[in-house]
Amino acid sequence: MPYFGQELFIQAQEKGPLTDKAYIDALERCARLSRQEGLDALMDRHHLDAVVAPSGGPAGKTDPVYGDRDAGGSSSPAAVAGYPNVTVPAGYVFGLPVGISFFGRAYSEPTLLRLAYAFEQGTKVRRAPTFASSVG
């Protein structure tokens, strides 16, 4: 790791064991807020089969001075809940691929796969990677 260290991993390790009461309480709170009071509530309220959102911005170049430049994304709610998320190509920004995510409640993988596949087949946007040395 010549440019980026392991600071986040070291900080996480210093927090203590996974049996610590503070960790268990935080885990329960995150699960409740992201599941029952989060995605499940949203999907129930609006009678949704899935939530569809941009996966994130285009990939960025590695910058050893400033580090990662996050352009935002939609994967956090599903990740925190432990719920499925399927991402497929959606288009290109200055030649860089961007994706669209389909996520839903627990055990909704069959529905998400059908939706993602239908999107892929309807758009036919995917191109084979070129591994370009630069972008325009």
OpenMM code with the backbone's topology and positions (N, CA, C; nanometers):
from openmm import Vec3, app, unit

residues = "MET PRO TYR PHE GLY GLN GLU LEU PHE ILE GLN ALA GLN GLU LYS GLY PRO LEU THR ASP LYS ALA TYR ILE ASP ALA LEU GLU ARG CYS ALA ARG LEU SER ARG GLN GLU GLY LEU ASP ALA LEU MET ASP ARG HIS HIS LEU ASP ALA VAL VAL ALA PRO SER GLY GLY PRO ALA GLY LYS THR ASP PRO VAL TYR GLY ASP ARG ASP ALA GLY GLY SER SER SER PRO ALA ALA VAL ALA GLY TYR PRO ASN VAL THR VAL PRO ALA GLY TYR VAL PHE GLY LEU PRO VAL GLY ILE SER PHE PHE GLY ARG ALA TYR SER GLU PRO THR LEU LEU ARG LEU ALA TYR ALA PHE GLU GLN GLY THR LYS VAL ARG ARG ALA PRO THR PHE ALA SER SER VAL GLY".split()
positions = [
    Vec3(0.0839, -0.1181, 0.0000),
    Vec3(0.0000, 0.0000, 0.0000),
    Vec3(0.0885, 0.1246, 0.0000),
    Vec3(0.1508, 0.1558, -0.1129),
    Vec3(0.2452, 0.2675, -0.1153),
    Vec3(0.1792, 0.4047, -0.0968),
    Vec3(0.0506, 0.4191, -0.1319),
    Vec3(-0.0127, 0.5509, -0.1233),
    Vec3(-0.1163, 0.5621, -0.0130),
    Vec3(-0.1842, 0.4506, 0.0158),
    Vec3(-0.2941, 0.4561, 0.1111),
    Vec3(-0.2715, 0.3509, 0.2182),
    Vec3(-0.2823, 0.3911, 0.3435),
    Vec3(-0.2589, 0.3005, 0.4549),
    Vec3(-0.3827, 0.2216, 0.4931),
    Vec3(-0.3781, 0.1698, 0.6095),
    Vec3(-0.4852, 0.0855, 0.6610),
    Vec3(-0.5543, 0.1512, 0.7805),
    Vec3(-0.5611, 0.2848, 0.7809),
    Vec3(-0.6127, 0.3579, 0.8960),
    Vec3(-0.7516, 0.3128, 0.9393),
    Vec3(-0.8420, 0.2948, 0.8440),
    Vec3(-0.9786, 0.2564, 0.8798),
    Vec3(-0.9838, 0.1169, 0.9409),
    Vec3(-0.9033, 0.0261, 0.8896),
    Vec3(-0.8991, -0.1085, 0.9454),
    Vec3(-0.8426, -0.1058, 1.0875),
    Vec3(-0.7399, -0.0255, 1.1090),
    Vec3(-0.6800, -0.0149, 1.2421),
    Vec3(-0.7795, 0.0473, 1.3399),
    Vec3(-0.8499, 0.1523, 1.2974),
    Vec3(-0.9507, 0.2142, 1.3833),
    Vec3(-1.0610, 0.1149, 1.4189),
    Vec3(-1.1060, 0.0367, 1.3223),
    Vec3(-1.2105, -0.0623, 1.3470),
    Vec3(-1.1618, -0.1684, 1.4448),
    Vec3(-1.0392, -0.2133, 1.4290),
    Vec3(-0.9834, -0.3147, 1.5169),
    Vec3(-0.9718, -0.2641, 1.6608),
    Vec3(-0.9426, -0.1363, 1.6767),
    Vec3(-0.9278, -0.0772, 1.8092),
    Vec3(-1.0609, -0.0577, 1.8819),
    Vec3(-1.1711, -0.0702, 1.8105),
    Vec3(-1.3025, -0.0517, 1.8722),
    Vec3(-1.3357, -0.1604, 1.9729),
    Vec3(-1.2743, -0.2763, 1.9616),
    Vec3(-1.3019, -0.3840, 2.0563),
    Vec3(-1.3718, -0.5010, 1.9912),
    Vec3(-1.4123, -0.5982, 2.0734),
    Vec3(-1.4707, -0.7213, 2.0186),
    Vec3(-1.6146, -0.7024, 1.9702),
    Vec3(-1.6576, -0.7941, 1.8858),
    Vec3(-1.7944, -0.7904, 1.8332),
    Vec3(-1.8978, -0.8275, 1.9394),
    Vec3(-1.8516, -0.8669, 2.0552),
    Vec3(-1.9415, -0.8998, 2.1653),
    Vec3(-1.9642, -0.7812, 2.2581),
    Vec3(-1.8991, -0.6694, 2.2308),
    Vec3(-1.9126, -0.5487, 2.3115),
    Vec3(-2.0565, -0.4978, 2.3057),
    Vec3(-2.1130, -0.4598, 2.4201),
    Vec3(-2.2523, -0.4154, 2.4256),
    Vec3(-2.2789, -0.2952, 2.3347),
    Vec3(-2.1877, -0.2006, 2.3302),
    Vec3(-2.2072, -0.0831, 2.2443),
    Vec3(-2.2180, -0.1250, 2.0979),
    Vec3(-2.1359, -0.2215, 2.0570),
    Vec3(-2.1417, -0.2698, 1.9184),
    Vec3(-2.2742, -0.3413, 1.8921),
    Vec3(-2.3144, -0.4289, 1.9817),
    Vec3(-2.4391, -0.5035, 1.9638),
    Vec3(-2.5587, -0.4086, 1.9581),
    Vec3(-2.5593, -0.3070, 2.0449),
    Vec3(-2.6684, -0.2079, 2.0436),
    Vec3(-2.6703, -0.1295, 1.9124),
    Vec3(-2.5528, -0.0890, 1.8646),
    Vec3(-2.5448, -0.0138, 1.7386),
    Vec3(-2.5885, -0.1005, 1.6216),
    Vec3(-2.5513, -0.2267, 1.6219),
    Vec3(-2.5898, -0.3183, 1.5160),
    Vec3(-2.7418, -0.3355, 1.5120),
    Vec3(-2.8028, -0.3528, 1.6283),
    Vec3(-2.9486, -0.3661, 1.6355),
    Vec3(-3.0178, -0.2397, 1.5863),
    Vec3(-2.9669, -0.1255, 1.6279),
    Vec3(-3.0273, 0.0027, 1.5869),
    Vec3(-3.0163, 0.0221, 1.4356),
    Vec3(-2.8994, -0.0074, 1.3786),
    Vec3(-2.8816, 0.0047, 1.2335),
    Vec3(-2.9755, -0.0891, 1.1588),
    Vec3(-2.9887, -0.2109, 1.2081),
    Vec3(-3.0782, -0.3079, 1.1430),
    Vec3(-3.2222, -0.2586, 1.1473),
    Vec3(-3.2674, -0.2129, 1.2619),
    Vec3(-3.4059, -0.1654, 1.2755),
    Vec3(-3.4314, -0.0435, 1.1875),
    Vec3(-3.3398, 0.0539, 1.1912),
    Vec3(-3.3593, 0.1768, 1.1141),
    Vec3(-3.3508, 0.1524, 0.9638),
    Vec3(-3.2652, 0.0609, 0.9219),
    Vec3(-3.2486, 0.0372, 0.7783),
    Vec3(-3.3502, -0.0623, 0.7225),
    Vec3(-3.4005, -0.1515, 0.8076),
    Vec3(-3.4967, -0.2522, 0.7616),
    Vec3(-3.6399, -0.2087, 0.7924),
    Vec3(-3.6895, -0.2401, 0.9127),
    Vec3(-3.8296, -0.2151, 0.9466),
    Vec3(-3.8700, -0.0688, 0.9297),
    Vec3(-3.7856, 0.0225, 0.9759),
    Vec3(-3.8198, 0.1644, 0.9694),
    Vec3(-3.7613, 0.2327, 0.8460),
    Vec3(-3.6894, 0.1571, 0.7641),
    Vec3(-3.6259, 0.2123, 0.6452),
    Vec3(-3.6842, 0.1557, 0.5175),
    Vec3(-3.6104, 0.0618, 0.4567),
    Vec3(-3.6532, 0.0087, 0.3267),
    Vec3(-3.7872, -0.0619, 0.3320),
    Vec3(-3.8108, -0.1443, 0.4344),
    Vec3(-3.9393, -0.2143, 0.4428),
    Vec3(-4.0551, -0.1152, 0.4527),
    Vec3(-4.0397, -0.0141, 0.5373),
    Vec3(-4.1452, 0.0867, 0.5531),
    Vec3(-4.1686, 0.1627, 0.4227),
    Vec3(-4.0622, 0.2027, 0.3557),
    Vec3(-4.0729, 0.2737, 0.2282),
    Vec3(-4.1457, 0.1887, 0.1241),
    Vec3(-4.1043, 0.0625, 0.1141),
    Vec3(-4.1640, -0.0251, 0.0129),
    Vec3(-4.3090, -0.0583, 0.0462),
    Vec3(-4.3410, -0.0749, 0.1734),
    Vec3(-4.4802, -0.0987, 0.2125),
    Vec3(-4.5661, 0.0235, 0.1840),
    Vec3(-4.5172, 0.1404, 0.2237),
    Vec3(-4.5943, 0.2641, 0.2086),
    Vec3(-4.6276, 0.2931, 0.0622),
    Vec3(-4.5338, 0.2644, -0.0275),
    Vec3(-4.5534, 0.2978, -0.1690),
    Vec3(-4.5799, 0.1752, -0.2563),
    Vec3(-4.6005, 0.0610, -0.1935),
    Vec3(-4.6320, -0.0639, -0.2654),
    Vec3(-4.5285, -0.0931, -0.3745),
    Vec3(-4.4017, -0.0936, -0.3350),
    Vec3(-4.2919, -0.1129, -0.4297),
    Vec3(-4.2436, -0.2570, -0.4308),
    Vec3(-4.2015, -0.3034, -0.5482),
    Vec3(-4.1348, -0.4320, -0.5614),
    Vec3(-3.9840, -0.4148, -0.5480),
    Vec3(-3.9345, -0.2959, -0.5794),
    Vec3(-3.7913, -0.2675, -0.5735),
    Vec3(-3.7710, -0.1168, -0.5686),
    Vec3(-3.6513, -0.0782, -0.5291),
    Vec3(-3.6084, 0.0608, -0.5362),
    Vec3(-3.5001, 0.0652, -0.6433),
    Vec3(-3.5089, 0.1637, -0.7311),
    Vec3(-3.4140, 0.1762, -0.8412),
    Vec3(-3.3470, 0.3127, -0.8293),
    Vec3(-3.2125, 0.3122, -0.8367),
    Vec3(-3.1384, 0.4367, -0.8212),
    Vec3(-3.0034, 0.4249, -0.8911),
    Vec3(-2.9417, 0.5385, -0.9253),
    Vec3(-2.8063, 0.5317, -0.9811),
    Vec3(-2.7133, 0.4626, -0.8820),
    Vec3(-2.6293, 0.3740, -0.9318),
    Vec3(-2.5363, 0.3028, -0.8437),
    Vec3(-2.4310, 0.3969, -0.7872),
    Vec3(-2.3870, 0.4903, -0.8650),
    Vec3(-2.2842, 0.5854, -0.8241),
    Vec3(-2.2355, 0.6595, -0.9460),
    Vec3(-2.1377, 0.7428, -0.9268),
    Vec3(-2.0801, 0.8167, -1.0380),
    Vec3(-1.9790, 0.7312, -1.1121),
    Vec3(-1.9232, 0.7851, -1.2173),
    Vec3(-1.8209, 0.7103, -1.2903),
    Vec3(-1.6955, 0.6910, -1.2059),
    Vec3(-1.6186, 0.5921, -1.2405),
    Vec3(-1.4937, 0.5654, -1.1682),
    Vec3(-1.4002, 0.6845, -1.1823),
    Vec3(-1.3206, 0.7064, -1.0806),
    Vec3(-1.2234, 0.8143, -1.0846),
    Vec3(-1.0824, 0.7597, -1.0939),
    Vec3(-0.9917, 0.8461, -1.1289),
    Vec3(-0.8511, 0.8071, -1.1330),
    Vec3(-0.7971, 0.7990, -0.9904),
    Vec3(-0.7007, 0.7123, -0.9692),
    Vec3(-0.6348, 0.7039, -0.8401),
    Vec3(-0.5552, 0.8323, -0.8183),
    Vec3(-0.5799, 0.8979, -0.7062),
    Vec3(-0.5138, 1.0241, -0.6756),
    Vec3(-0.4373, 1.0083, -0.5444),
    Vec3(-0.3041, 0.9933, -0.5519),
    Vec3(-0.2266, 0.9716, -0.4302),
    Vec3(-0.2214, 1.0932, -0.3375),
    Vec3(-0.2604, 1.2101, -0.3855),
    Vec3(-0.2587, 1.3293, -0.3014),
    Vec3(-0.3922, 1.3464, -0.2293),
    Vec3(-0.5041, 1.3433, -0.3042),
    Vec3(-0.6354, 1.3688, -0.2464),
    Vec3(-0.7140, 1.2432, -0.2136),
    Vec3(-0.6707, 1.1271, -0.2600),
    Vec3(-0.7422, 1.0026, -0.2316),
    Vec3(-0.8675, 0.9896, -0.3162),
    Vec3(-0.9585, 0.9085, -0.2675),
    Vec3(-1.0825, 0.8823, -0.3410),
    Vec3(-1.1710, 1.0056, -0.3432),
    Vec3(-1.2380, 1.0229, -0.4536),
    Vec3(-1.3369, 1.1302, -0.4662),
    Vec3(-1.4716, 1.0651, -0.4897),
    Vec3(-1.5475, 1.0543, -0.3863),
    Vec3(-1.6751, 0.9853, -0.3926),
    Vec3(-1.7788, 1.0738, -0.4597),
    Vec3(-1.8409, 1.0194, -0.5646),
    Vec3(-1.9440, 1.0942, -0.6362),
    Vec3(-2.0828, 1.0579, -0.5850),
    Vec3(-2.0899, 0.9861, -0.4741),
    Vec3(-2.2183, 0.9455, -0.4192),
    Vec3(-2.2648, 0.8149, -0.4798),
    Vec3(-2.3685, 0.7601, -0.4228),
    Vec3(-2.4215, 0.6347, -0.4717),
    Vec3(-2.5406, 0.5914, -0.3891),
    Vec3(-2.5952, 0.4774, -0.4259),
    Vec3(-2.7181, 0.4326, -0.3616),
    Vec3(-2.7050, 0.3019, -0.2857),
    Vec3(-2.5862, 0.2468, -0.2758),
    Vec3(-2.5738, 0.1124, -0.2194),
    Vec3(-2.5833, 0.1066, -0.0668),
    Vec3(-2.5623, 0.2165, 0.0022),
    Vec3(-2.5580, 0.2123, 0.1484),
    Vec3(-2.6853, 0.1609, 0.2155),
    Vec3(-2.8051, 0.2062, 0.1771),
    Vec3(-2.9245, 0.1551, 0.2475),
    Vec3(-2.9369, 0.0031, 0.2410),
    Vec3(-2.9184, -0.0550, 0.1236),
    Vec3(-2.9271, -0.2006, 0.1115),
    Vec3(-2.8134, -0.2682, 0.1865),
    Vec3(-2.6942, -0.2120, 0.1803),
    Vec3(-2.5796, -0.2726, 0.2479),
    Vec3(-2.5977, -0.2738, 0.3990),
    Vec3(-2.6416, -0.1632, 0.4555),
    Vec3(-2.6623, -0.1557, 0.6002),
    Vec3(-2.7714, -0.2530, 0.6435),
    Vec3(-2.8764, -0.2649, 0.5622),
    Vec3(-2.9864, -0.3562, 0.5944),
    Vec3(-2.9490, -0.5021, 0.5718),
    Vec3(-2.8461, -0.5260, 0.4931),
    Vec3(-2.8118, -0.6630, 0.4572),
    Vec3(-2.9050, -0.7170, 0.3497),
    Vec3(-2.9597, -0.6256, 0.2705),
    Vec3(-3.0565, -0.6615, 0.1673),
    Vec3(-2.9882, -0.6711, 0.0314),
    Vec3(-3.0492, -0.7441, -0.0624),
    Vec3(-2.9870, -0.7627, -0.1942),
    Vec3(-2.9878, -0.6356, -0.2781),
    Vec3(-2.8850, -0.6260, -0.3624),
    Vec3(-2.8686, -0.5115, -0.4521),
    Vec3(-2.8052, -0.5643, -0.5805),
    Vec3(-2.8713, -0.5432, -0.6931),
    Vec3(-2.8196, -0.5861, -0.8231),
    Vec3(-2.7866, -0.4611, -0.9029),
    Vec3(-2.6661, -0.4547, -0.9567),
    Vec3(-2.6236, -0.3404, -1.0372),
    Vec3(-2.5937, -0.3851, -1.1790),
    Vec3(-2.6451, -0.3109, -1.2761),
    Vec3(-2.6187, -0.3391, -1.4177),
    Vec3(-2.5774, -0.2094, -1.4869),
    Vec3(-2.5097, -0.2199, -1.6012),
    Vec3(-2.4701, -0.0993, -1.6741),
    Vec3(-2.5908, -0.0161, -1.7153),
    Vec3(-2.5762, 0.1160, -1.7026),
    Vec3(-2.6853, 0.2064, -1.7374),
    Vec3(-2.6461, 0.3083, -1.8435),
    Vec3(-2.5177, 0.3313, -1.8626),
    Vec3(-2.4742, 0.4307, -1.9597),
    Vec3(-2.3294, 0.4667, -1.9360),
    Vec3(-2.2886, 0.5781, -1.9942),
    Vec3(-2.1489, 0.6205, -1.9876),
    Vec3(-2.1410, 0.7705, -1.9675),
    Vec3(-2.0436, 0.8138, -1.8908),
    Vec3(-2.0156, 0.9556, -1.8686),
    Vec3(-1.8706, 0.9767, -1.9089),
    Vec3(-1.8490, 1.0534, -2.0140),
    Vec3(-1.7151, 1.0757, -2.0684),
    Vec3(-1.6418, 0.9436, -2.0915),
    Vec3(-1.7147, 0.8457, -2.1395),
    Vec3(-1.6558, 0.7164, -2.1716),
    Vec3(-1.6441, 0.6197, -2.0553),
    Vec3(-1.6767, 0.6647, -1.9344),
    Vec3(-1.6691, 0.5780, -1.8170),
    Vec3(-1.8067, 0.5207, -1.7844),
    Vec3(-1.8131, 0.3919, -1.7534),
    Vec3(-1.9432, 0.3306, -1.7268),
    Vec3(-2.0038, 0.3755, -1.5942),
    Vec3(-2.1351, 0.3868, -1.5945),
    Vec3(-2.2119, 0.4104, -1.4726),
    Vec3(-2.3212, 0.3043, -1.4664),
    Vec3(-2.3623, 0.2716, -1.3453),
    Vec3(-2.4598, 0.1652, -1.3289),
    Vec3(-2.5889, 0.2127, -1.2672),
    Vec3(-2.6869, 0.1228, -1.2716),
    Vec3(-2.8149, 0.1447, -1.2064),
    Vec3(-2.8374, 0.0271, -1.1132),
    Vec3(-2.8844, 0.0562, -0.9929),
    Vec3(-2.9032, -0.0469, -0.8914),
    Vec3(-3.0509, -0.0746, -0.8683),
    Vec3(-3.0795, -0.2014, -0.8477),
    Vec3(-3.2126, -0.2490, -0.8129),
    Vec3(-3.1982, -0.3151, -0.6767),
    Vec3(-3.2616, -0.2601, -0.5739),
    Vec3(-3.2531, -0.3244, -0.4438),
    Vec3(-3.3895, -0.3337, -0.3792),
    Vec3(-3.4004, -0.4288, -0.2884),
    Vec3(-3.5292, -0.4537, -0.2261),
    Vec3(-3.5133, -0.5190, -0.0913),
    Vec3(-3.6236, -0.5695, -0.0400),
    Vec3(-3.6252, -0.6280, 0.0933),
    Vec3(-3.5601, -0.7659, 0.0929),
    Vec3(-3.5477, -0.8244, 0.2086),
    Vec3(-3.4846, -0.9557, 0.2231),
    Vec3(-3.5524, -1.0588, 0.1329),
    Vec3(-3.4708, -1.1414, 0.0732),
    Vec3(-3.5154, -1.2545, -0.0092),
    Vec3(-3.5900, -1.2131, -0.1357),
    Vec3(-3.5661, -1.0934, -0.1842),
    Vec3(-3.6331, -1.0466, -0.3066),
    Vec3(-3.5454, -1.0648, -0.4300),
    Vec3(-3.4412, -1.1472, -0.4196),
    Vec3(-3.3484, -1.1659, -0.5311),
    Vec3(-3.4163, -1.2048, -0.6615),
    Vec3(-3.5133, -1.2979, -0.6627),
    Vec3(-3.5768, -1.3329, -0.7910),
    Vec3(-3.6397, -1.2121, -0.8617),
    Vec3(-3.7068, -1.1285, -0.7869),
    Vec3(-3.7687, -1.0086, -0.8451),
    Vec3(-3.6615, -0.9124, -0.8956),
    Vec3(-3.5577, -0.8904, -0.8161),
    Vec3(-3.4519, -0.7977, -0.8549),
    Vec3(-3.3787, -0.8460, -0.9795),
    Vec3(-3.3529, -0.9748, -0.9873),
    Vec3(-3.2861, -1.0296, -1.1056),
    Vec3(-3.3727, -1.0146, -1.2302),
    Vec3(-3.5028, -1.0377, -1.2164),
    Vec3(-3.5929, -1.0188, -1.3319),
    Vec3(-3.5917, -0.8732, -1.3787),
    Vec3(-3.5997, -0.7803, -1.2843),
    Vec3(-3.6009, -0.6377, -1.3200),
    Vec3(-3.4691, -0.5961, -1.3840),
    Vec3(-3.3581, -0.6366, -1.3242),
    Vec3(-3.2269, -0.5997, -1.3775),
    Vec3(-3.2054, -0.6598, -1.5159),
    Vec3(-3.2460, -0.7835, -1.5332),
    Vec3(-3.2314, -0.8483, -1.6639),
    Vec3(-3.3175, -0.7773, -1.7685),
    Vec3(-3.4412, -0.7425, -1.7328),
    Vec3(-3.5289, -0.6715, -1.8256),
    Vec3(-3.4674, -0.5369, -1.8645),
    Vec3(-3.4091, -0.4672, -1.7681),
    Vec3(-3.3438, -0.3392, -1.7977),
    Vec3(-3.2279, -0.3606, -1.8941),
    Vec3(-3.1440, -0.4598, -1.8653),
    Vec3(-3.0298, -0.4886, -1.9528),
    Vec3(-3.0751, -0.5194, -2.0952),
    Vec3(-3.1764, -0.6030, -2.1069),
    Vec3(-3.2234, -0.6427, -2.2390),
    Vec3(-3.2918, -0.5275, -2.3116),
    Vec3(-3.3587, -0.4410, -2.2357),
    Vec3(-3.4268, -0.3273, -2.2960),
    Vec3(-3.3332, -0.2174, -2.3416),
    Vec3(-3.2223, -0.2010, -2.2714),
    Vec3(-3.1314, -0.0909, -2.3045),
    Vec3(-3.0137, -0.1338, -2.3908),
    Vec3(-2.9648, -0.2554, -2.3729),
    Vec3(-2.8472, -0.3062, -2.4470),
    Vec3(-2.7319, -0.2065, -2.4406),
    Vec3(-2.7112, -0.1467, -2.3230),
    Vec3(-2.6112, -0.0403, -2.3090),
    Vec3(-2.4704, -0.0939, -2.2812),
    Vec3(-2.4601, -0.2162, -2.2332),
    Vec3(-2.3287, -0.2687, -2.1956),
    Vec3(-2.2369, -0.2804, -2.3159),
    Vec3(-2.1116, -0.2370, -2.2946),
    Vec3(-2.0050, -0.2544, -2.3935),
    Vec3(-1.8898, -0.3280, -2.3260),
    Vec3(-1.8171, -0.4047, -2.4015),
    Vec3(-1.7003, -0.4724, -2.3469),
    Vec3(-1.5986, -0.3676, -2.3038),
    Vec3(-1.5296, -0.3879, -2.1915),
    Vec3(-1.4301, -0.2896, -2.1471),
    Vec3(-1.3155, -0.2773, -2.2462),
    Vec3(-1.2619, -0.1558, -2.2553),
    Vec3(-1.1501, -0.1303, -2.3469),
    Vec3(-1.0189, -0.1103, -2.2741),
    Vec3(-1.0228, -0.0870, -2.1427),
    Vec3(-0.9033, -0.0618, -2.0637),
    Vec3(-0.8239, 0.0549, -2.1225),
    Vec3(-0.8935, 0.1635, -2.1512),
    Vec3(-0.8311, 0.2821, -2.2080),
    Vec3(-0.7279, 0.3405, -2.1118),
    Vec3(-0.6203, 0.3943, -2.1661),
    Vec3(-0.5179, 0.4542, -2.0805),
    Vec3(-0.5596, 0.5915, -2.0287),
    Vec3(-0.6567, 0.6551, -2.0939),
    Vec3(-0.7083, 0.7825, -2.0472),
    Vec3(-0.8514, 0.7972, -2.0945),
    Vec3(-0.9217, 0.8931, -2.0372),
    Vec3(-1.0593, 0.9196, -2.0762),
    Vec3(-1.0692, 1.0600, -2.1319),
    Vec3(-1.1683, 1.0801, -2.2178),
    Vec3(-1.1823, 1.2084, -2.2859),
    Vec3(-1.2574, 1.3100, -2.2141),
] * unit.nanometer
topology = app.Topology()
chain = topology.addChain("A")
for resn in residues:
    res = topology.addResidue(resn, chain)
    for name in ("N", "CA", "C"):
        topology.addAtom(name, app.Element.getBySymbol(name[0]), res)
